[in-house]
Amino acid sequence: TLELELEKNNIEYSHDKIRIALKNMEYIEFKTAKQHLIVRTKINKLGQKILKVLNIPLPKIITPYNEFKEKYKI
């Protein structure tokens, strides 16, 4: 499905580039007595395009945990 969407949107890709883009989409959970946050790492250009063609909004760099959980259904 992803490959078909990328092709339909004229986005150049390779299997290795897709794998790397997805692997590098990492999130770190920080929890203190006062805050519970999700922090995302930098998403490369292909990763951003993948999210866009799948209609997944690009997450903010720092998001409160409850907002992240609700928005992305985790």
The 8 nearest C-alpha neighbors of each residue, nearest first, counted from 0:
[[1, 3, 2, 4, 5, 53, 6, 7],
 [0, 2, 4, 3, 5, 49, 53, 52],
 [1, 3, 5, 4, 0, 6, 12, 7],
 [4, 2, 6, 0, 1, 5, 7, 8],
 [3, 5, 7, 1, 2, 6, 8, 0],
 [6, 4, 10, 2, 8, 7, 3, 9],
 [5, 7, 9, 3, 8, 4, 10, 2],
 [6, 8, 4, 5, 9, 3, 10, 2],
 [7, 9, 5, 6, 10, 4, 52, 3],
 [10, 8, 6, 7, 5, 11, 4, 12],
 [11, 9, 5, 8, 6, 12, 7, 48],
 [10, 12, 9, 13, 5, 6, 45, 8],
 [13, 11, 16, 10, 17, 14, 5, 45],
 [12, 14, 16, 15, 17, 11, 18, 2],
 [13, 15, 17, 16, 18, 12, 19, 2],
 [14, 16, 18, 13, 17, 19, 12, 20],
 [15, 17, 19, 13, 18, 14, 20, 12],
 [18, 16, 20, 14, 15, 19, 21, 13],
 [17, 19, 15, 21, 16, 20, 22, 14],
 [18, 20, 22, 16, 17, 21, 23, 15],
 [21, 19, 46, 17, 23, 18, 22, 16],
 [22, 20, 18, 24, 23, 19, 17, 46],
 [21, 23, 19, 24, 20, 18, 25, 17],
 [22, 24, 20, 21, 25, 19, 42, 40],
 [25, 23, 21, 22, 42, 40, 20, 26],
 [26, 24, 23, 40, 39, 27, 22, 41],
 [25, 27, 39, 38, 40, 37, 28, 24],
 [28, 26, 38, 37, 39, 29, 25, 40],
 [27, 29, 37, 36, 38, 30, 26, 35],
 [30, 28, 36, 35, 37, 27, 31, 38],
 [29, 31, 35, 34, 36, 28, 32, 33],
 [32, 30, 34, 33, 35, 29, 36, 28],
 [31, 33, 34, 30, 35, 29, 36, 64],
 [34, 32, 31, 35, 30, 36, 29, 63],
 [35, 33, 31, 30, 32, 36, 29, 63],
 [34, 36, 30, 64, 29, 63, 31, 37],
 [37, 35, 63, 64, 29, 62, 28, 34],
 [36, 38, 28, 62, 64, 27, 61, 63],
 [39, 37, 61, 27, 26, 60, 28, 36],
 [40, 38, 26, 60, 25, 27, 41, 37],
 [39, 41, 25, 26, 42, 24, 38, 60],
 [40, 42, 43, 39, 24, 23, 60, 25],
 [41, 43, 46, 24, 47, 40, 44, 23],
 [42, 44, 46, 45, 47, 41, 20, 23],
 [45, 43, 47, 46, 48, 42, 20, 49],
 [46, 44, 48, 47, 43, 49, 20, 17],
 [45, 47, 20, 49, 43, 44, 48, 42],
 [46, 48, 44, 50, 45, 49, 51, 42],
 [47, 49, 51, 45, 46, 50, 52, 44],
 [50, 48, 46, 52, 51, 47, 45, 53],
 [51, 49, 55, 53, 47, 48, 52, 54],
 [50, 52, 48, 54, 53, 49, 55, 47],
 [53, 51, 49, 54, 50, 48, 4, 5],
 [52, 54, 50, 51, 55, 49, 1, 4],
 [55, 53, 51, 52, 50, 56, 49, 57],
 [54, 56, 50, 53, 51, 57, 52, 49],
 [57, 55, 58, 54, 50, 51, 53, 59],
 [56, 58, 55, 59, 50, 47, 51, 42],
 [59, 57, 56, 60, 39, 62, 67, 61],
 [58, 60, 61, 62, 57, 39, 38, 56],
 [59, 61, 39, 38, 58, 62, 40, 37],
 [62, 60, 38, 59, 37, 39, 36, 63],
 [63, 61, 37, 36, 59, 67, 64, 38],
 [62, 64, 36, 66, 65, 35, 37, 67],
 [63, 65, 36, 67, 35, 66, 37, 68],
 [66, 64, 68, 67, 63, 69, 35, 36],
 [65, 67, 69, 63, 64, 68, 70, 62],
 [68, 66, 64, 70, 65, 69, 71, 62],
 [69, 67, 65, 73, 72, 66, 71, 70],
 [70, 68, 72, 66, 67, 71, 65, 73],
 [69, 71, 67, 68, 72, 66, 73, 65],
 [72, 70, 68, 69, 73, 67, 66, 55],
 [73, 71, 69, 68, 70, 67, 66, 65],
 [72, 68, 71, 69, 67, 70, 65, 64]]
